[in-house]
């Protein structure tokens, strides 16, 4: 089982249409005792300049510029999380949190 924490970038199998892609873990560890799941937001190279996109400096492990798409928030079975890549910058986690609060009306 892959070890990861909130704020980590992980590689996730999001299913056939969504592909395997990097995502940022936004849920706390073990949010539900009955389910082995986490909540993630995906990274995408499809940059449209929308309000739900969080830009960040391109790290060496990404092939091209990407954004975090908070609109793509999804719950995933932890078995679909293939590996941890790195921690996401703390200041950008704060932007993701603000984006999720706006998106969800919190």
N, C-alpha and C positions, 0 to 999 in steps of 0.2 A: 504494500500500500504506500502511495506517495504521501510524504509529509509536507504540509503547507499551512499557511496561516492567513488571516485577513490581511489584505494589502499585498499579497504575493501575486506575481504573474505566473500562471500555470498554462500548460497545453491541455486543451479539453476537446474531446470528441463530442461535438454538438449535433451529431446525426448526419445523415447523408447530404441534405441540402446545405446545412450550415458549415460542414467540413470540420476538420480538426484545426483549431486556431488558438492563439494566445488569448487569455482572458485574465481579468483582475478579480481576485476573490474579494467580495464585499460583505459577506456574512461573517458572523462570529464563528468560532470553532464549535462544532456540534450544536447547531441551533435547535435541533429537534431530537429528543432521545429515541423516538420511534423510527426515524429515517436517517440513513447515512447519506445526507445531501448537503450541498453548499450552494450559495447564490453567487453568480459571477456576472460580470459585464464583459462583452467581447471587444477585442481590438479589430479594427478593419482598415484596409487600405482605400476603401471607398469613401473618400473625404468629400463631404458635400457642404460643409460650413454651417451645419445646423446647430440649434441650441442644445441639442443632446449629445454633442461631440465634445470630448475633452482632448485637446492637443497635448503633446508631450515631446520632449527632445528624443530623437531616434537613437535608441541604444544599439550597440554593435551587433547584438543577436537578432535584430530585425533586418530583413532585406530591404525594405523601403519604408518611407514615412507612413505613419498610421495614426489613428485616433482611437480613443475608447468611446464606444457607442453605448451610452447609458440606456437608451431606448431598447437595446437588445438584452436587457436584464433577464436572466433565466436561472431557474433552479436545476441543478444537475446532480446525478448520482455520483458520489465520490469515486466510484469505480471508473467513471468516464474521464477522470482527471489523470492524464498520463504521466506528467512530470512537472516539477517546479522549475521555473527558469531563473527568477530573481525577485527581489522585493521591488515594488513600484515606488517612485519618489513620494515621500510623505506629503509634500505640498500639492501634488497631483491627486493623491487620495482625498485630500480635503476638497478639491474641485469636483471629484466624482461624487462625494457625499452631498455637496451642494446641488449638483445636477440631479441626483436621485431625490432629494427633498423637494426640489421644484417639480420634477416629473410626477412624483407620487402625491404631491400636495400635502407634505408633512411639515 
